[in-house]
Amino acid sequence: MSQYAQFRISTQSDSTDRVALLGRRYINYLISLNFARGQLMTEEGLEQEQEFASRELLAVEQKRRAEKARKEAVHEQVRQDVEQQLHKRLYHEVERRLDDQQFIRERVLMLAQNGPALLDVLFSPAASSKKIEDLSQGLDWLHVGVVKMVNLPPFAEPNDSKRARITNFRGALNFVGTEDIKVIAPALTMQNWLPPAEPPFMLLRRKLWQHVMSTAVVSQRLAELDGELDPAIAFCAGIFHEMGKVVLARLYVKVFDDVRQKMLQDLRNETTSARYNALVQIEPDQQFLRDLMFQKEREVTRLLFQGFEFQRLPLTKIYEEYSAAQSVKDTSGYARILWQANTFSEFRMLHGANLASLDDGKKMFAASELNAKTIGELRKVNLKKLMLSRNRPQTDS
């Protein structure tokens, strides 16, 4: 069996496991709400409403409609065959490109070499403002983000007219301090790495940011409650844990046009134009991207961070454990709280979109071994706001 055939089989499931189904539903929602609702109707065995003509058709009209339906069926069969060939080529190209991590870093994510190095040095005991500033050269988005942040609450009191506005990165770094920069810099980095909001996945960027942000702050809070784990490391594990989805979304859009263009060239010499015309009409497919994410995203995250070769920030080890785990019972430490934070965030998003019930939440939390006391603490967390040490009240761990 070919890799593509195995891929198609592995991403289709008739599992009755409700928690597994909800995990798949979350990825559907990331792709688009309409796509998720369509998949939900399929899951529930519902059919889209159809309109039926109430009047009797004349024999000539019946014949015309029958002929039209026959032609449409032929066209649809051609389109499906061409689409399957295209997806097979796309899958092999994605597989090939994922084996080239340099291509992923430089051509897909377009990462500056000093970006990952900066993240790592933040967790060095010798991480001075000068060292951070040196490593951030060329990262204009980081400079702009940090300067903007220190001129807003909680760093700046909006009613304090006497407080001078900070206008440069060095001054902003000194004001933020070495602890809060461990949270601020990763958050700004992830914002920069997210896929752009462009067709056909216009809302993917916003929803991914919502999910990683909430997972990060929940991970941070769970580490505080644990008392033995570093909350800043837990935050980093949460903020970057969906990088596999980011890579796959960027890569799919990048290779789609190239693969389709090559296939169009191959079809130009055919005696009829049916397959060529069908291919021209095919656009990037929501189901195909969903299936790529479902099969590969955690492994892609692991490989990406393995390539960064961090010395101090243990994300490679965390993502190795997280990607290999089949359930929360297979995890420990940072990987365990990442699993729990991811579950908490997924449910909140699904419930907010009316794609999961409160009873679904109970099942998801039980499967992730989140108890009522911990859930109560997590409900107090603002999922849209960074938890910084500045002006933050003390909480019991």
ROKE-206843 format. One record per residue (C-alpha): chain; z, y, x. Coordinates in steps of 0.2 Angstrom, whole numbers, m for minus. Layout:
BEGIN
("A",(Z,Y,X))
...
***
This chain:
BEGIN
("A",(0,0,0))
("A",(m5,17,7))
("A",(8,31,11))
("A",(2,41,m4))
("A",(3,27,m16))
("A",(21,24,m11))
("A",(24,42,m12))
("A",(18,42,m30))
("A",(28,27,m35))
("A",(44,33,m26))
("A",(44,50,m36))
("A",(43,42,m53))
("A",(58,35,m60))
("A",(64,27,m77))
("A",(82,27,m71))
("A",(95,29,m84))
("A",(107,37,m72))
("A",(111,53,m80))
("A",(117,62,m64))
("A",(101,57,m55))
("A",(91,63,m69))
("A",(100,80,m69))
("A",(97,82,m50))
("A",(78,79,m53))
("A",(79,92,m68))
("A",(86,105,m56))
("A",(71,103,m45))
("A",(60,105,m60))
("A",(69,121,m64))
("A",(66,128,m47))
("A",(47,125,m49))
("A",(47,134,m66))
("A",(57,135,m82))
("A",(42,130,m92))
("A",(39,116,m81))
("A",(57,110,m83))
("A",(56,112,m102))
("A",(40,101,m102))
("A",(48,88,m91))
("A",(63,88,m103))
("A",(53,85,m118))
("A",(45,70,m109))
("A",(62,64,m104))
("A",(68,65,m122))
("A",(52,56,m129))
("A",(47,72,m138))
("A",(29,78,m141))
("A",(22,95,m141))
("A",(18,101,m159))
("A",(0,100,m164))
("A",(m9,109,m177))
("A",(m20,98,m189))
("A",(m34,105,m200))
("A",(m30,102,m218))
("A",(m47,103,m225))
("A",(m60,88,m225))
("A",(m73,90,m212))
("A",(m92,89,m216))
("A",(m101,74,m208))
("A",(m111,86,m196))
("A",(m95,95,m191))
("A",(m86,78,m188))
("A",(m101,73,m177))
("A",(m101,89,m167))
("A",(m82,88,m164))
("A",(m83,69,m159))
("A",(m97,74,m146))
("A",(m87,88,m140))
("A",(m71,77,m138))
("A",(m82,64,m129))
("A",(m88,77,m116))
("A",(m71,84,m114))
("A",(m64,66,m110))
("A",(m78,63,m97))
("A",(m74,80,m89))
("A",(m56,77,m89))
("A",(m58,60,m81))
("A",(m68,67,m67))
("A",(m56,81,m65))
("A",(m41,68,m64))
("A",(m51,58,m51))
("A",(m55,73,m40))
("A",(m37,79,m42))
("A",(m30,63,m36))
("A",(m42,63,m21))
("A",(m36,80,m17))
("A",(m18,76,m18))
("A",(m20,61,m7))
("A",(m28,72,6))
("A",(m15,85,4))
("A",(m1,72,6))
("A",(m8,66,22))
("A",(m10,84,29))
("A",(8,88,24))
("A",(14,72,33))
("A",(4,76,48))
("A",(10,94,49))
("A",(28,89,47))
("A",(27,79,62))
("A",(23,95,72))
("A",(40,104,72))
("A",(33,118,83))
("A",(19,121,70))
("A",(33,122,56))
("A",(43,134,66))
("A",(29,145,72))
("A",(15,144,59))
("A",(24,140,43))
("A",(41,149,45))
("A",(35,161,58))
("A",(52,161,66))
("A",(56,172,81))
("A",(64,161,95))
("A",(79,172,96))
("A",(83,169,77))
("A",(91,152,79))
("A",(98,156,96))
("A",(107,171,88))
("A",(115,160,74))
("A",(122,149,87))
("A",(129,162,98))
("A",(139,169,83))
("A",(150,154,84))
("A",(154,156,103))
("A",(171,162,108))
("A",(162,175,119))
("A",(151,182,105))
("A",(153,200,109))
("A",(143,214,100))
("A",(133,217,115))
("A",(128,199,116))
("A",(123,199,97))
("A",(114,215,99))
("A",(104,208,114))
("A",(99,192,105))
("A",(94,202,89))
("A",(80,212,98))
("A",(64,212,87))
("A",(74,206,71))
("A",(71,222,62))
("A",(75,214,45))
("A",(93,210,52))
("A",(95,228,59))
("A",(90,235,42))
("A",(101,223,32))
("A",(117,225,42))
("A",(116,244,43))
("A",(113,245,24))
("A",(127,233,21))
("A",(140,243,31))
("A",(136,259,20))
("A",(140,250,4))
("A",(157,242,m3))
("A",(167,234,3))
("A",(164,243,20))
("A",(161,260,13))
("A",(171,269,m1))
("A",(157,277,m12))
("A",(169,291,m17))
("A",(173,295,1))
("A",(162,310,5))
("A",(169,313,22))
("A",(165,296,29))
("A",(150,297,41))
("A",(135,286,37))
("A",(132,273,50))
("A",(113,273,55))
("A",(112,261,70))
("A",(114,243,72))
("A",(126,244,86))
("A",(138,255,76))
("A",(136,243,61))
("A",(140,228,72))
("A",(156,236,78))
("A",(161,241,61))
("A",(158,223,53))
("A",(167,214,66))
("A",(164,196,74))
("A",(171,187,59))
("A",(161,194,45))
("A",(145,194,55))
("A",(146,175,54))
("A",(143,176,36))
("A",(132,192,35))
("A",(119,187,48))
("A",(116,169,41))
("A",(114,177,23))
("A",(101,190,29))
("A",(92,176,40))
("A",(90,165,25))
("A",(84,179,14))
("A",(71,182,28))
("A",(66,164,28))
("A",(64,161,10))
("A",(46,159,3))
("A",(37,174,m3))
("A",(36,177,m22))
("A",(18,173,m24))
("A",(7,163,m37))
("A",(9,150,m42))
("A",(27,149,m39))
("A",(32,167,m42))
("A",(51,164,m46))
("A",(54,150,m33))
("A",(61,163,m20))
("A",(73,171,m32))
("A",(80,154,m39))
("A",(82,147,m22))
("A",(91,162,m16))
("A",(103,161,m31))
("A",(106,142,m27))
("A",(109,144,m9))
("A",(120,159,m11))
("A",(131,151,m24))
("A",(132,134,m14))
("A",(137,144,2))
("A",(151,154,m6))
("A",(157,138,m15))
("A",(157,129,2))
("A",(166,143,10))
("A",(180,142,m3))
("A",(181,123,m2))
("A",(183,124,16))
("A",(197,137,13))
("A",(206,125,1))
("A",(204,111,14))
("A",(213,121,27))
("A",(206,112,42))
("A",(187,116,41))
("A",(180,133,47))
("A",(174,143,31))
("A",(161,152,41))
("A",(153,135,46))
("A",(154,129,29))
("A",(145,145,23))
("A",(131,142,35))
("A",(129,124,29))
("A",(127,130,11))
("A",(116,144,15))
("A",(103,134,24))
("A",(104,117,16))
("A",(88,121,5))
("A",(77,125,20))
("A",(68,108,17))
("A",(62,115,1))
("A",(57,132,9))
("A",(47,123,22))
("A",(38,112,9))
("A",(34,126,m2))
("A",(27,137,12))
("A",(18,122,19))
("A",(10,116,3))
("A",(3,133,m1))
("A",(m3,135,17))
("A",(m13,119,18))
("A",(m19,118,0))
("A",(m34,131,2))
("A",(m38,123,19))
("A",(m39,105,12))
("A",(m48,110,m4))
("A",(m61,120,6))
("A",(m64,105,17))
("A",(m66,94,2))
("A",(m78,106,m7))
("A",(m89,105,9))
("A",(m89,86,7))
("A",(m95,87,m11))
("A",(m109,100,m9))
("A",(m122,87,m5))
("A",(m118,76,m20))
("A",(m133,74,m33))
("A",(m122,81,m47))
("A",(m111,96,m47))
("A",(m97,88,m59))
("A",(m85,84,m45))
("A",(m88,100,m36))
("A",(m85,111,m52))
("A",(m70,101,m56))
("A",(m62,104,m39))
("A",(m66,123,m40))
("A",(m55,124,m55))
("A",(m40,114,m48))
("A",(m25,125,m43))
("A",(m9,121,m33))
("A",(1,108,m44))
("A",(19,110,m49))
("A",(22,92,m51))
("A",(15,88,m34))
("A",(27,101,m25))
("A",(41,94,m36))
("A",(38,77,m30))
("A",(37,83,m12))
("A",(54,91,m13))
("A",(61,76,m22))
("A",(56,64,m8))
("A",(57,74,8))
("A",(67,90,7))
("A",(84,84,15))
("A",(75,75,29))
("A",(64,90,32))
("A",(80,101,33))
("A",(88,89,45))
("A",(72,89,57))
("A",(71,107,57))
("A",(89,110,62))
("A",(88,96,75))
("A",(74,106,83))
("A",(85,121,85))
("A",(96,112,97))
("A",(112,121,92))
("A",(126,120,104))
("A",(140,128,94))
("A",(135,128,76))
("A",(136,109,70))
("A",(122,110,57))
("A",(112,96,64))
("A",(127,84,62))
("A",(131,90,45))
("A",(113,88,38))
("A",(111,71,46))
("A",(126,65,36))
("A",(120,74,21))
("A",(102,68,21))
("A",(108,50,24))
("A",(121,50,10))
("A",(117,41,m6))
("A",(133,48,m15))
("A",(148,59,m11))
("A",(157,43,m5))
("A",(145,42,10))
("A",(151,60,16))
("A",(165,68,25))
("A",(171,85,31))
("A",(158,98,30))
("A",(145,86,22))
("A",(157,82,8))
("A",(160,99,3))
("A",(142,104,4))
("A",(138,89,m8))
("A",(151,96,m20))
("A",(146,114,m18))
("A",(128,109,m21))
("A",(133,100,m37))
("A",(143,114,m43))
("A",(129,127,m40))
("A",(116,115,m48))
("A",(126,113,m64))
("A",(129,131,m66))
("A",(110,135,m64))
("A",(105,121,m76))
("A",(118,126,m89))
("A",(113,144,m88))
("A",(95,139,m92))
("A",(101,127,m106))
("A",(95,112,m96))
("A",(112,104,m95))
("A",(127,102,m107))
("A",(146,104,m103))
("A",(147,85,m104))
("A",(133,84,m91))
("A",(144,95,m80))
("A",(159,83,m82))
("A",(148,69,m76))
("A",(141,78,m62))
("A",(158,84,m56))
("A",(166,67,m58))
("A",(151,59,m47))
("A",(155,72,m34))
("A",(174,69,m35))
("A",(178,87,m40))
("A",(195,87,m49))
("A",(200,99,m62))
("A",(211,109,m51))
("A",(197,112,m38))
("A",(185,116,m52))
("A",(197,129,m58))
("A",(198,137,m41))
("A",(179,138,m40))
("A",(177,146,m57))
("A",(186,161,m50))
("A",(173,163,m36))
("A",(159,176,m38))
("A",(144,166,m34))
("A",(133,181,m32))
("A",(143,190,m19))
("A",(148,187,0))
("A",(166,183,3))
("A",(171,194,17))
("A",(187,197,26))
("A",(186,216,23))
("A",(198,222,9))
("A",(199,204,3))
("A",(216,199,m5))
("A",(225,184,2))
("A",(223,168,m7))
("A",(233,152,m6))
("A",(224,137,2))
***
